[in-house]
Amino acid sequence: MVPLHHDLSIAVRHQFSDPQFTGWPHNQNMLFVQPQTQYMQQLVAVRLLIDDYQRERGPLKVVAGTHQYGRINESTLPQLRDQKGEQECTLFKGGAVIMRPLIVHSSSKAIQTNGRRVLHFLYAPGDLAEIIPFQFCI
């Protein structure tokens, strides 16, 4: 189970000094940063499914349109979901989910625990890669 949230951090190669970038947490031996909303709104995430993403495996759930709100106080996310409703993204392996990282999303607890693997790619405009030293950049 992944609780209701929106993605605010991106993996970077090294820390740099810029007041528009904050946080700097480490997770799984990688450094992350939290850019201002203007940068996060330019990103697109593509999740390629290695396993089926069906209801019994706790698929991704999104609250449509919430990426347009920018950063949202975490305490208001459940109320926002209740007002707007959420959509379950059920797909078969080989499918793709294309989303903005700032969209409010979650996943329910998997009933069947033999897989919910995805490849997660983050796309950014080329000029953004000149500002942010992304951890993995092609």
Legacy VTK file of the C-alpha trace (Angstrom):
# vtk DataFile Version 3.0
C-alpha trace
ASCII
DATASET POLYDATA
POINTS 138 float
0.000 0.000 0.000
1.212 3.472 -0.884
-0.673 6.290 0.861
-2.156 9.300 -0.888
0.599 11.715 -1.984
2.092 13.628 -4.893
5.721 13.382 -5.974
7.774 16.354 -4.862
11.335 15.014 -5.079
13.645 14.022 -7.920
16.947 12.134 -7.843
20.048 14.237 -8.538
23.774 13.481 -8.946
24.970 16.055 -6.414
23.815 18.846 -4.134
23.983 22.393 -5.475
23.301 25.818 -4.061
20.056 27.339 -5.299
17.253 28.608 -3.034
14.639 27.265 -5.493
15.695 23.713 -4.580
15.235 22.365 -1.050
15.005 19.184 0.981
18.027 17.108 0.008
16.932 13.777 1.535
18.833 10.530 0.879
16.835 7.429 -0.043
18.246 4.075 -1.195
21.739 5.604 -1.454
20.549 8.360 -3.795
20.293 12.098 -3.216
16.961 13.795 -3.864
15.886 17.416 -4.093
12.535 19.192 -4.003
12.360 21.762 -6.824
9.842 24.572 -6.823
6.488 23.854 -8.434
7.414 25.647 -11.686
10.000 22.941 -12.351
7.880 19.978 -11.238
5.048 21.069 -13.551
7.329 20.568 -16.552
7.985 16.890 -15.810
6.147 13.879 -17.212
6.426 10.404 -15.699
5.980 7.248 -17.762
5.462 3.985 -15.902
5.965 0.899 -18.081
4.332 -2.138 -16.509
6.362 -5.324 -16.153
3.503 -7.060 -14.335
-0.256 -6.837 -14.735
-1.690 -3.885 -12.821
-5.037 -5.370 -11.873
-7.197 -4.730 -8.806
-5.798 -7.703 -6.826
-2.275 -6.274 -7.134
-3.115 -2.840 -5.713
-2.901 -0.698 -8.854
-2.143 2.985 -9.056
-5.064 5.298 -8.219
-5.074 8.931 -9.351
-7.148 11.994 -8.527
-7.588 13.447 -12.009
-6.604 17.054 -12.629
-4.826 17.594 -9.307
-1.454 18.095 -10.999
-2.740 21.558 -11.953
-2.931 22.637 -8.297
0.827 22.599 -7.696
1.974 21.643 -4.207
-0.936 20.677 -2.002
-0.843 20.474 1.781
-0.682 16.776 2.646
-3.438 17.075 5.254
-5.948 18.191 2.586
-5.283 15.330 0.146
-7.979 12.967 1.511
-10.604 15.719 1.351
-9.570 16.553 -2.219
-9.837 12.862 -3.197
-13.279 12.639 -1.601
-14.464 15.723 -3.535
-13.037 14.790 -6.937
-13.039 10.985 -6.736
-10.195 8.746 -7.823
-9.587 6.548 -10.833
-7.926 3.155 -10.708
-5.312 2.550 -13.412
-5.731 -1.143 -14.228
-3.630 -2.356 -17.144
-1.905 -5.477 -18.371
1.856 -5.981 -18.466
3.415 -4.043 -21.291
0.970 -1.188 -20.730
1.991 2.318 -19.751
0.725 4.991 -17.397
1.660 8.543 -18.382
1.210 11.094 -15.615
2.473 14.336 -14.125
4.420 13.751 -10.886
2.306 16.372 -9.090
-0.924 14.427 -9.630
-2.307 13.132 -6.330
-2.003 9.354 -6.347
-1.875 6.226 -4.186
-2.238 2.479 -4.432
-4.269 0.081 -2.347
-2.912 -2.952 -0.549
-2.185 -5.841 -2.883
-4.236 -8.982 -2.319
-1.993 -10.934 -4.681
1.635 -10.236 -3.850
3.482 -11.756 -6.795
4.324 -8.579 -8.627
3.651 -4.923 -9.159
6.897 -4.096 -10.915
7.227 -1.032 -13.116
9.957 0.849 -14.943
9.583 4.510 -14.029
10.925 7.125 -16.449
10.882 10.857 -15.831
10.923 13.166 -18.839
11.993 16.810 -18.676
12.575 19.532 -21.265
16.214 19.762 -22.358
16.737 23.207 -20.838
15.675 21.846 -17.435
18.524 19.320 -17.583
20.891 22.296 -17.771
19.537 23.553 -14.425
19.016 20.274 -12.564
21.773 17.609 -12.461
19.365 14.657 -12.780
20.732 11.397 -11.351
20.003 9.540 -14.568
19.898 11.587 -17.740
20.017 10.588 -21.393
LINES 1 139
138 0 1 2 3 4 5 6 7 8 9 10 11 12 13 14 15 16 17 18 19 20 21 22 23 24 25 26 27 28 29 30 31 32 33 34 35 36 37 38 39 40 41 42 43 44 45 46 47 48 49 50 51 52 53 54 55 56 57 58 59 60 61 62 63 64 65 66 67 68 69 70 71 72 73 74 75 76 77 78 79 80 81 82 83 84 85 86 87 88 89 90 91 92 93 94 95 96 97 98 99 100 101 102 103 104 105 106 107 108 109 110 111 112 113 114 115 116 117 118 119 120 121 122 123 124 125 126 127 128 129 130 131 132 133 134 135 136 137
